[in-house]
Amino acid sequence: MKDDQAGTLPPPPAENPPTPAGEEVYASHQKVYPREVHGIFANLRMLGVTTLLSLFYGVAWLPWGGRQAVLLDLPARKFYIFGLTFWPQDLFYFAWLLIIAALALFYVTSLAGRLWCGYACPQTVWTEIFLWIERKVEGTRNQQIKRDKSNMTPAKLRVKATKHAIWIIFSLYTGFTFVGYFTPIRELATEMINFNLSPWETFWVFFYGFATYGNAGWMREQVCIYMCPYARFQSAMFDRDTLVIAYDNERGDPRGSRKKNTNPGQAGLGDCVDCTLCVQVCPTGIDIRDGLQYQCIGCAACVDVCDQVMDKMGYQAGLIRYTTERAMTGLRTRIIRPRTIMYTVLLVVLSAGLLYAISQRLPLGLDVIRDRNSLYRETSQGLIENVYTLKVINMDERAHRYKLEVSGAEPGLTGLELVMRKPYVEVPAGEVVGLPVSVRVDPIELKRASNQIKFTLTAADNRKLSLTRDARFLGPVMSR
């Protein structure tokens, strides 16, 4: 704790005045001034914040194989994730990953409550940085409160303007970095320096910058309390063995201030000295002593500050602590239980399935588009011909030469002749090549008007790169 925690502790915040009878009053939002706190959980939280922000701002600049390591190139319809290239055809992998992420969130919540919210949620991460900037510019909690209550002066205007200027610059850089995952960030930086950004790039940089500035600078806890749906349905994943932050009522009550050498038992008091520091450090402004509340994001700031007070008073730490409802009643917490077993099995199966699917993913795509302008046509040799356009997609990191073959997918359909300009097709790495082809057959071979055929595409340098697609061949039915 900084100097604002030294000396006489400020009195508890005054309660709201009673609402006059017969009137319905909606209380206006009161700004929360979280007091800075130090401790093991604060250090863990800052470690998480530093790590996540370093990844967000750093990975965008990381090169990989002559390109950006992570780039979601929407115009080219290619998603580069380090050594992998994903195409629109691979979007089901993304959906698969989202399902795993949702299950992982539910799993963590069932075990450790809102650990995600307190340490890794983007709202928490960016709010922590904005609070850090605010403290560096405006000072401690008490200094901020005093300044906000004072009249506007040149000194106050200068401090406020400095803080918001830093916030805005940081927010715009955040928006710039976000767009840098969709437009190569080095090109984006060059365009920005030359004032040559496209309208859409400019819009999204300012849009996400404004969202960061508004959410982390102004709305803060209101996003967690009112806007985030996770806070509303988290209780459905809680049970008596879920880790939560709780105040020990039996040990702490009755509350009351006292001198350091006072024996609480003889004074008829609990261990809680009613200093309200647990309220002052809470980023959502709640009193954890009132019990578990959906506004609690599990950041453990109250745990750190309460342990420090207990240490100064010579009491045992843990008056406010991570615990479970079952442990609070003296029973043993059960980590292995039906819901955790179910989540573990689902996560293992889905994660293993995704890794296997990606490892077996064939970096080759083939789309067959039949010419719809005519059902079929007859050549001068009396053969029936259908025309197709094949889209060959090379999703590999190097060029390949492919051989194309056609065959009947039904018994008895033989004699198919493939007509194309070259006996092979060359496709550069990460490119799509359109290939016009036609298929001819003696009408005597056709047993019905619509016949199933298949195209097989095989890489000349790697027989494992082979893909087959079905198509329809239309023609007349010869009478027999």
Secondary structure, 3 states (H helix, E strand, C coil): CCHHHCCCCCCCCCCCCCCCCCCCCCCCCCCCCCCCCCCHHHHHHHHHHHHHHHHHHHHCCCEECCEECEEEECCCCEEEECCEEECHHHHHHHHHHHHHHHHHHHHHHHHHCCHHHHHCCHHHHHHHHHHHHHHHHHCCHHHHHHHHHCCCCHHHHHHHHHHHHHHHHHHHHHHHHHHCCCCCHHHHHHHHHCCCCCHHHHHHHHHHHHHHHHHHHHHCHHHHHHHCCHHHHHHHHCCCCCCEEEECHHHHCCCCCCCCCCCCCCCCCCCCCCCCHHHHCCCCCCCHHHCCCCCCCCCCHHHHHHHHHHHHHCCCCCCEEEECHHHHCCCCCCCCCHHHHHHHHHHHHHHHHHHHHHHCCCCEEEEEEECCCCCCEECCCCCEEEEEEEEEEECCCCCEEEEEEEEECCCCCCCCEEECCCCEEEECCCCEEEEEEEEEECHHHCCCCEEEEEEEEEECCEEEEEEEEEEEEECCCCCC
